[in-house]
Amino acid sequence: MNPHEAGGAAVGAGSADGAGTADGSGTADDLPLGESTRALRAGLPEPVQFEPPFPGPVFTSHYHLAGDPSGPFTYGRDENPTWSLLERAVATLESPGAPAEALVLASGMAAISAVLFSQLRAGDAVVLPSDGYQALPLVREQLTAYGIETRTAPTGGDAQGELLDGARLLWLETPSNPGLDVCDIRALAAAAHARGVLVAVDNTLATPLGQRPLDLGADFSVAAATKGLTGHGDLLLGCVTTRDPALMEPVRRWRKLVGAIAGPMEAWLAHRSLATLDLRHARQCAGAHLLAEELSSHADVSGLRYPGLPGDPSYAVASRQLRRFGSIVSFTLDSRARAERFLAELRLVDEATSFGGVRSTAERRGRWGGDAVPEGFIRFSVGAEDPQDLVTDVLRALDASRT
């Protein structure tokens, strides 16, 4: 297959590289594969003599198009070969055991908006988390302006399940950002589908290596690929994956109408980053677990949250649902001033608002004003540093930040 003829993003069941057909006929890669192998091969075209194994980004606004406008690539706002390969890769990772389609967009918020605004109409109701990403209140305002009813409940305790009657869509964010609560996707999806309600899951924190919402019954898996999926803090990107082509069509149309397309360089960088996803994510999760254990008995730390700790309120459901517990740890210091001193004392950690990258970042989350957290609340994203080096730096910074 020529890489410029990659076509759509549908992935065959069991196809490790996305080159298999949607009926699962597949290629030689239809084998049981580990996470690293799948991530390394995801979306790669079939080998072509004298062609590079991983094609470079395609920069174009239009294509040669004589006669009827049929074929995989017609105009730069609609299709791009670089997107197509990345979309096949994402679909492979989100749904390695069943055919799926993925769509990449300009950012995580573009992906969130594409699902919500393509699936909902005036008079519909949507159930959202009250403790989700801080931009969700802005989304709620816009939904309300369009005549869509918004209902909210916390992530913990599956509280959103009490608001499903008469709704069109249930939006879950699990683990939640920044509080790290976890809800039972399988149970909530079953309850929602019994009432004719669609289910979308923001899978940004977990990544498809930590959690596969489609396997748990969700209709959509949505993520800011800006974060852990690409992991280098150098691009903005979002993605939407579903196993139902009919559900994807409105999302695809929304992307076309608003022009929320990914640049070819961003898409190419994102695809290149997937090769190390398993290596990065495994190291980050191991580091986060070690840091959480160290902080769990620290006298200066309160409100510690990490779903992988047996004492965490979400541990029971997280143990059933998450394949990995993630790279984010949250905790609270006793004041805003103490939190700011702590952040200033860190030597191996960047103070930044993103997360999921190979370099550790942390921030006092209350500085934005959009999250219901204490003034001393810290969201800490563990990178790929030597875990003991990171723990040593954090403990030293805690000691140095005392007055």
Protein Blocks (a to p, Z undefined) as FASTA:
>chain_A
ZZklnmpabdcehianopacfkonopmklccddfklmmmmgopacddehiafbdcddddf
bdcdehjaedjblbfklpcfklmmmmmmmmmmmmmmbccdddddfbfklmmmmmmmmmpc
ehiacdddfkbcfklmmmmmmmmmnopacddddfehplmmmmmgopabdcddddddfklp
acdfklmmmmmmmnopacdddfklnommlocfklnopabdcddfklmmnonopaccdddd
dfbfklmmmmmmmmmmnopacdfklmmmmmmmmmmmmmmmmmmmmmmmmmmmmmmmgfkb
ghiacfkbmklmklmmmmmmmmbgbjadcdddfbfklmmmmmmmpmkbccdfbehiabdc
dddfklnopaccdfklccddddfbdfklmmmmmmmmmmmmpZZ
